[in-house]
Amino acid sequence: MAALMLCLGLLGLCYGASWASPGEVFAVLTGADRSVVISDWRLPRVLAGLVFGAALGVAGAIFQNLTRNPMGSPDVIGLDAGAYTGALVAITVLSGTSAQLATGSVTGGLAVAAAIYLLAYQRGFSGLRLVVIGIAVNAMMTAVNSWIVLRAELEVAIAAVGWSAGSLNGVSWDDLTIPFALIAVLLILVTTRAHAMHQASLGDAVATATGVGLNRLRLLMVLVGVGCTATVTAVAGPIAFIALAAPQIGRRLAGAAGVPLLPAALTGAVLLQGADLLAQMLLAPVALPVGVVSTAIGGCYLIWLLTKEVRRA
């Protein structure tokens, strides 16, 4: 997956309105040559696809470990919709600056996560209850988001709907500095608690017997998962199904019993970068929003996953 990620990254730097050879790309990356198209246009987009895909993959792995359910991903249980609600408020009520989008996305995601967690924590924590409640909250927040867009002015509504598809079009270095730093901090933090998270995925009794503080761990993991999801949403909009599919594909490739973080991150990077390349190629020279492609791919994966779960039941 790491090798495939690098190959897709190189392809993303080569592909565009004018094809650049791998030699030209390497010359720009090493500083031997200068190309605004490669260094200022294509490179931020490629890095955004890889880093955001890894962040979504890790967020999905966190929630699937917490819920012990392959359906437990941020886009299914409503965290994406909550982050989008916060961003919509920033766009429609405030001026919609980058700082306001980031703050609104994180606040909306945290508010929805807190509501789902409190509703699911009746008489003890239940991953299945959290997923079911999250699906219901997701539907409610989607309705709220539609209402906000319908009540907004026409120009604002058009911008909000276009942004809601999830897109890496026009991403620049100015948009990525703070999100990349924040994602790096969150990934380092979750790495330090990865062992405890996998212990918790084996069951409450096993985790408690090995000295894991479940309540603190769950709160921290929820904060990290929401942070990763909201950061991506603030920059690129809600990108569906990467967080759902990447952890399970990575788990199967690794042959792991749980949902490991590194395979999920690498798979998420590959899926998002691959989807973005398809989005650029399908109707070239018009670039589709990457969320359109990821939703199509994720819908097929979701049908397969549901069919498998039904057969197992």
C-alpha positions as CSV (number, residue, x, y, z in Angstrom):
1,M,0.0,0.0,0.0
2,A,2.9,2.4,0.7
3,A,4.4,1.7,-2.7
4,L,1.0,2.1,-4.4
5,M,0.5,5.4,-2.5
6,L,3.9,6.7,-3.8
7,C,3.0,5.6,-7.4
8,L,-0.4,7.4,-7.3
9,G,1.3,10.5,-5.8
10,L,3.8,10.5,-8.7
11,L,1.0,10.0,-11.2
12,G,-0.9,12.9,-9.6
13,L,2.1,15.2,-10.1
14,C,2.5,14.1,-13.7
15,Y,-1.1,14.2,-14.8
16,G,-2.8,17.5,-15.7
17,A,-3.7,19.7,-18.7
18,S,-0.2,19.1,-19.8
19,W,1.6,15.9,-19.0
20,A,4.9,16.1,-17.1
21,S,7.4,13.3,-17.3
22,P,8.6,11.6,-14.1
23,G,12.1,13.2,-14.8
24,E,10.6,16.7,-14.8
25,V,8.7,15.9,-11.6
26,F,11.8,14.7,-9.8
27,A,13.8,17.7,-11.0
28,V,11.2,20.0,-9.5
29,L,11.0,18.1,-6.2
30,T,14.8,18.1,-5.8
31,G,15.1,21.8,-6.6
32,A,17.0,21.3,-9.9
33,D,14.1,22.9,-11.9
34,R,11.2,25.2,-11.2
35,S,7.6,24.7,-12.3
36,V,4.7,26.6,-10.8
37,V,2.2,24.0,-12.2
38,I,3.9,21.1,-10.4
39,S,5.1,22.7,-7.2
40,D,2.3,25.2,-6.5
41,W,-0.8,23.6,-8.1
42,R,-0.3,19.8,-8.3
43,L,1.9,19.1,-5.3
44,P,-0.5,20.6,-2.7
45,R,-3.4,18.7,-4.2
46,V,-1.5,15.4,-4.1
47,L,-0.3,15.9,-0.6
48,A,-3.8,16.9,0.5
49,G,-5.2,13.7,-1.0
50,L,-2.6,11.5,0.8
51,V,-2.7,13.3,4.2
52,F,-6.4,13.7,4.3
53,G,-7.0,10.2,3.2
54,A,-4.7,8.9,5.9
55,A,-6.5,11.1,8.5
56,L,-9.9,9.7,7.4
57,G,-8.6,6.2,7.5
58,V,-7.3,6.6,11.0
59,A,-10.6,8.3,12.1
60,G,-12.6,5.3,10.7
61,A,-10.3,2.8,12.4
62,I,-10.7,4.7,15.8
63,F,-14.5,4.5,15.6
64,Q,-14.6,1.0,14.3
65,N,-12.4,-0.1,17.2
66,L,-14.5,1.8,19.7
67,T,-17.8,0.4,18.4
68,R,-16.4,-3.0,17.4
69,N,-18.6,-2.6,14.3
70,P,-17.4,-2.2,10.6
71,M,-20.3,0.3,10.1
72,G,-18.9,2.6,12.9
73,S,-17.3,5.3,10.8
74,P,-17.6,9.1,11.1
75,D,-19.7,9.5,7.9
76,V,-22.2,6.8,8.9
77,I,-22.7,7.8,12.5
78,G,-23.2,11.5,11.7
79,L,-19.9,13.2,12.6
80,D,-19.3,14.3,9.0
81,A,-22.8,15.8,8.9
82,G,-22.2,17.6,12.2
83,A,-18.9,19.0,11.0
84,Y,-20.7,20.2,7.8
85,T,-23.4,21.8,9.9
86,G,-20.8,23.8,11.8
87,A,-19.1,24.8,8.5
88,L,-22.5,25.8,7.1
89,V,-23.1,28.1,10.0
90,A,-19.7,29.7,9.4
91,I,-20.5,30.2,5.7
92,T,-24.1,31.4,6.0
93,V,-24.0,33.4,9.3
94,L,-20.4,34.5,9.5
95,S,-18.0,35.5,6.7
96,G,-16.7,32.0,6.1
97,T,-13.0,32.5,6.6
98,S,-10.6,29.5,6.9
99,A,-10.4,30.0,10.7
100,Q,-14.2,30.2,11.0
101,L,-14.7,27.1,8.9
102,A,-12.2,25.1,11.0
103,T,-13.7,26.3,14.2
104,G,-17.2,25.6,13.0
105,S,-16.4,22.2,11.7
106,V,-14.7,21.1,14.9
107,T,-17.4,22.5,17.1
108,G,-20.2,20.9,15.0
109,G,-18.4,17.5,15.0
110,L,-17.8,17.6,18.7
111,A,-21.4,18.6,19.5
112,V,-22.8,15.7,17.5
113,A,-20.2,13.3,18.9
114,A,-21.2,14.3,22.5
115,A,-24.9,13.9,21.7
116,I,-24.4,10.5,20.2
117,Y,-22.1,9.3,23.0
118,L,-24.5,10.5,25.7
119,L,-27.5,8.8,24.1
120,A,-25.6,5.6,23.6
121,Y,-24.2,5.5,27.1
122,Q,-27.4,4.5,28.8
123,R,-26.7,1.5,31.2
124,G,-23.2,1.1,29.9
125,F,-21.4,1.7,26.6
126,S,-22.7,-0.3,23.6
127,G,-21.1,0.0,20.2
128,L,-24.1,-1.3,18.3
129,R,-26.4,1.2,20.1
130,L,-23.9,4.0,19.2
131,V,-24.0,3.0,15.5
132,V,-27.8,2.9,15.4
133,I,-28.2,6.2,17.2
134,G,-25.5,7.7,15.0
135,I,-27.4,6.7,11.8
136,A,-30.5,8.4,13.2
137,V,-28.6,11.5,14.2
138,N,-26.9,11.5,10.7
139,A,-30.4,11.6,9.1
140,M,-31.5,14.5,11.4
141,M,-28.3,16.5,10.8
142,T,-28.6,16.0,7.0
143,A,-32.1,17.4,7.2
144,V,-30.9,20.4,9.2
145,N,-28.1,21.0,6.6
146,S,-30.6,21.0,3.8
147,W,-32.8,23.5,5.7
148,I,-29.8,25.8,6.3
149,V,-28.9,25.7,2.6
150,L,-32.5,26.4,1.5
151,R,-32.7,29.4,3.8
152,A,-29.5,30.9,2.6
153,E,-29.0,33.5,-0.1
154,L,-28.6,32.1,-3.6
155,E,-24.9,32.7,-4.0
156,V,-24.1,31.4,-0.6
157,A,-26.3,28.3,-1.1
158,I,-24.6,27.5,-4.4
159,A,-21.2,27.8,-2.8
160,A,-22.3,25.6,0.2
161,V,-23.8,22.9,-2.0
162,G,-20.7,22.8,-4.3
163,W,-18.4,22.6,-1.2
164,S,-20.6,19.9,0.3
165,A,-19.6,17.4,-2.4
166,G,-16.1,17.2,-1.1
167,S,-13.4,18.5,-3.4
168,L,-9.6,19.0,-3.6
169,N,-10.0,21.4,-6.6
170,G,-8.1,24.6,-6.0
171,V,-6.3,23.5,-2.8
172,S,-3.2,25.6,-2.2
173,W,-0.4,25.7,0.3
174,D,-2.1,28.4,2.3
175,D,-5.0,26.1,2.9
176,L,-2.9,23.2,4.2
177,T,-0.3,24.5,6.6
178,I,-2.4,24.6,9.8
179,P,-4.5,21.4,8.9
180,F,-1.4,19.4,8.2
181,A,0.1,20.5,11.5
182,L,-3.1,19.6,13.4
183,I,-3.4,16.2,11.7
184,A,0.2,15.5,12.5
185,V,-0.4,16.2,16.2
186,L,-3.6,14.1,16.3
187,L,-1.8,11.1,14.5
188,I,1.1,11.3,17.0
189,L,-1.4,11.4,19.9
190,V,-3.4,8.4,18.6
191,T,-0.2,6.4,18.0
192,T,0.8,6.7,21.6
193,R,-2.6,5.2,22.6
194,A,-2.8,2.6,19.9
195,H,-2.0,-0.3,22.1
196,A,-4.6,0.6,24.7
197,M,-7.2,1.1,22.0
198,H,-6.6,-2.4,20.6
199,Q,-6.8,-3.7,24.2
200,A,-10.2,-2.0,24.5
201,S,-11.4,-3.5,21.2
202,L,-11.0,-7.0,22.8
203,G,-13.7,-6.2,25.3
204,D,-14.3,-4.1,28.5
205,A,-13.3,-7.0,30.8
206,V,-10.0,-7.6,29.1
207,A,-9.2,-3.9,28.8
208,T,-9.9,-3.3,32.5
209,A,-7.9,-6.3,33.5
210,T,-4.8,-5.0,31.6
211,G,-5.1,-1.6,33.3
212,V,-6.8,0.4,30.5
213,G,-8.9,3.4,31.7
214,L,-11.8,2.9,29.3
215,N,-13.7,6.2,29.9
216,R,-10.6,8.4,29.5
217,L,-9.5,6.4,26.5
218,R,-12.8,6.6,24.7
219,L,-13.1,10.3,25.3
220,L,-9.6,10.8,23.9
221,M,-10.2,8.6,20.9
222,V,-13.5,10.4,20.1
223,L,-11.7,13.8,20.3
224,V,-8.9,12.6,18.0
225,G,-11.4,11.0,15.5
226,V,-13.6,14.1,15.4
227,G,-10.5,16.3,15.1
228,C,-9.3,14.3,12.0
229,T,-12.7,14.3,10.4
230,A,-13.5,18.0,11.1
231,T,-10.1,19.1,9.9
232,V,-10.6,17.4,6.5
233,T,-14.1,18.7,6.3
234,A,-13.0,22.3,7.0
235,V,-10.7,22.3,4.0
236,A,-12.2,19.9,1.5
237,G,-15.8,19.5,2.6
238,P,-17.3,16.2,3.7
239,I,-15.7,13.3,1.8
240,A,-17.8,10.2,2.2
241,F,-16.9,6.5,2.6
242,I,-13.1,6.7,2.8
243,A,-13.3,6.4,6.6
244,L,-15.8,3.5,6.2
245,A,-13.9,1.4,3.7
246,A,-10.2,2.1,4.4
247,P,-10.0,0.4,7.9
248,Q,-11.7,-2.8,6.8
249,I,-9.7,-3.1,3.6
250,G,-6.5,-2.4,5.5
251,R,-7.5,-5.0,8.2
252,R,-7.9,-7.6,5.5
253,L,-4.7,-6.8,3.8
254,A,-2.8,-7.0,7.1
255,G,-4.6,-10.1,8.2
256,A,-5.2,-8.5,11.6
257,A,-7.9,-9.5,14.2
258,G,-8.6,-5.9,15.1
259,V,-8.6,-2.7,13.0
260,P,-4.9,-1.6,12.9
261,L,-4.1,2.1,12.4
262,L,-1.2,2.0,9.9
263,P,-2.9,-0.2,7.3
264,A,-6.1,2.0,7.7
265,A,-4.0,5.2,7.1
266,L,-2.2,3.8,4.1
267,T,-5.4,2.5,2.6
268,G,-7.2,5.7,3.2
269,A,-4.4,7.7,1.4
270,V,-4.5,5.3,-1.6
271,L,-8.3,5.4,-1.8
272,L,-8.6,9.2,-1.6
273,Q,-5.7,9.9,-4.0
274,G,-7.0,7.3,-6.4
275,A,-10.5,8.7,-6.3
276,D,-9.1,12.2,-6.9
277,L,-7.2,11.0,-10.0
278,L,-10.4,9.4,-11.3
279,A,-12.3,12.6,-10.6
280,Q,-9.8,14.5,-12.7
281,M,-9.8,12.0,-15.6
282,L,-13.5,11.0,-16.0
283,L,-14.7,14.2,-17.6
284,A,-11.4,15.9,-18.4
285,P,-10.7,18.7,-18.7
286,V,-13.5,19.3,-16.1
287,A,-12.5,18.0,-12.7
288,L,-15.3,16.4,-10.7
289,P,-15.4,16.8,-6.9
290,V,-13.6,13.8,-5.3
291,G,-16.6,13.2,-3.1
292,V,-18.6,12.2,-6.1
293,V,-16.2,9.4,-7.0
294,S,-15.6,8.3,-3.4
295,T,-19.4,8.1,-2.8
296,A,-19.8,5.9,-5.9
297,I,-16.9,3.6,-4.8
298,G,-18.1,3.6,-1.2
299,G,-21.6,2.8,-2.2
300,C,-20.5,-0.4,-3.9
301,Y,-18.4,-1.3,-0.9
302,L,-21.3,-0.6,1.5
303,I,-23.6,-3.0,-0.5
304,W,-20.9,-5.7,-0.4
305,L,-20.4,-5.2,3.4
306,L,-24.1,-5.3,4.2
307,T,-24.6,-8.4,2.1
308,K,-21.7,-10.1,3.9
309,E,-23.0,-9.1,7.3
310,V,-26.5,-10.4,6.4
311,R,-25.1,-13.7,5.3
312,R,-23.1,-14.0,8.4
313,A,-26.2,-13.3,10.6
